[in-house]
């Protein structure tokens, strides 16, 4: 019986450590997600402002880049 209780305690400890590591990963991912969402928000505002200023000056908005160009620029 003591042997089984020892195995259970060892497994509990392993799961506690795993849960702690997962909590740390979740915290890091949450932080990264918040930063990415903030950057997207800033880019949306910048794009909206650019389009508003272009419209005020009577400038046609630029054509969106084709997907291939976006991929090249992203690398």
Protein Blocks (a to p, Z undefined) as FASTA:
>chain_A
ZZmmmmmmmmmmmmmmmmmmmmmmmmmmmmmmmmmmmmmmmmmmmmmmmmmmmmmnopac
dddddfklmmmmmZZ
